[in-house]
Amino acid sequence: MSEKIRFALIGAGWRAMYYVRIAKALPDYFELCMILCTSEEKAKHLEDTLHIPASASEEDLESAKPDFIVIAAAKNINCSLSIR
């Protein structure tokens, strides 16, 4: 494989953890470059436990330059997150 697929996550709950496990299980194929969280405290906790960059800043998410973004948040807010 020539390049890893770089992706980011919006969300840090149980839905998002499925994608974290996929990225960790297939590191030759996927690079999880950023997790966007609702707070800096949660982002810090994820960085410390998962060793994946995380932030509450949309600017940090953009600067990570993912190939695509997975929205793994509650279904009642998916639409509003997608429109941003």
C-alpha positions in Angstrom: 0.0 0.0 0.0 1.4 3.4 -1.0 -0.2 5.7 1.6 -2.2 5.4 4.7 -5.7 6.9 4.7 -5.8 9.8 7.1 -9.1 10.5 8.8 -10.4 12.5 11.7 -13.3 11.9 14.0 -15.9 14.3 15.4 -17.1 12.8 18.6 -15.5 10.9 21.4 -18.2 8.5 22.7 -18.9 4.9 22.1 -19.6 5.4 18.3 -16.2 7.0 17.9 -14.4 4.3 19.7 -15.4 1.8 17.0 -13.3 3.9 14.5 -10.5 4.2 17.0 -10.3 0.4 17.3 -10.3 0.0 13.5 -7.4 2.5 13.1 -5.4 0.8 15.9 -6.1 -2.7 14.4 -5.1 -1.7 10.9 -2.2 0.9 11.3 -0.8 0.1 7.9 -4.0 1.3 6.3 -5.4 4.0 8.5 -4.1 7.0 10.4 -6.5 8.6 12.8 -5.0 12.1 12.8 -7.4 14.0 15.1 -10.4 13.6 17.3 -12.6 16.6 17.8 -14.2 16.7 21.3 -16.6 18.9 23.1 -14.1 20.0 25.7 -10.3 20.4 26.1 -10.5 18.3 29.2 -12.0 15.4 27.3 -9.4 15.9 24.5 -6.6 15.8 27.0 -8.0 12.6 28.5 -8.2 10.9 25.1 -4.7 12.0 24.1 -3.4 10.6 27.4 -5.2 7.3 27.1 -5.4 6.6 23.4 -2.2 8.4 22.3 -4.1 10.1 19.4 -4.2 13.9 18.9 -7.4 15.4 20.2 -8.8 18.9 20.5 -11.9 20.9 21.1 -10.8 23.3 18.3 -12.2 23.1 14.8 -9.1 25.0 13.6 -6.9 22.1 15.0 -9.1 19.6 13.1 -8.6 21.6 9.8 -4.9 21.9 10.3 -4.6 18.1 10.7 -5.6 17.9 7.0 -7.5 14.6 7.1 -8.5 12.9 3.9 -12.0 12.7 5.3 -13.9 13.2 8.6 -16.2 10.7 10.3 -19.0 12.1 12.3 -19.5 9.7 15.2 -21.8 11.8 17.4 -25.3 11.3 18.6 -27.8 11.1 15.7 -29.7 14.2 16.9 -26.7 16.4 16.2 -25.2 14.7 13.1 -27.0 17.0 10.7 -25.9 20.3 12.4 -22.3 19.0 12.5 -22.4 18.0 8.8 -23.5 21.4 7.7 -20.5 23.2 9.3 
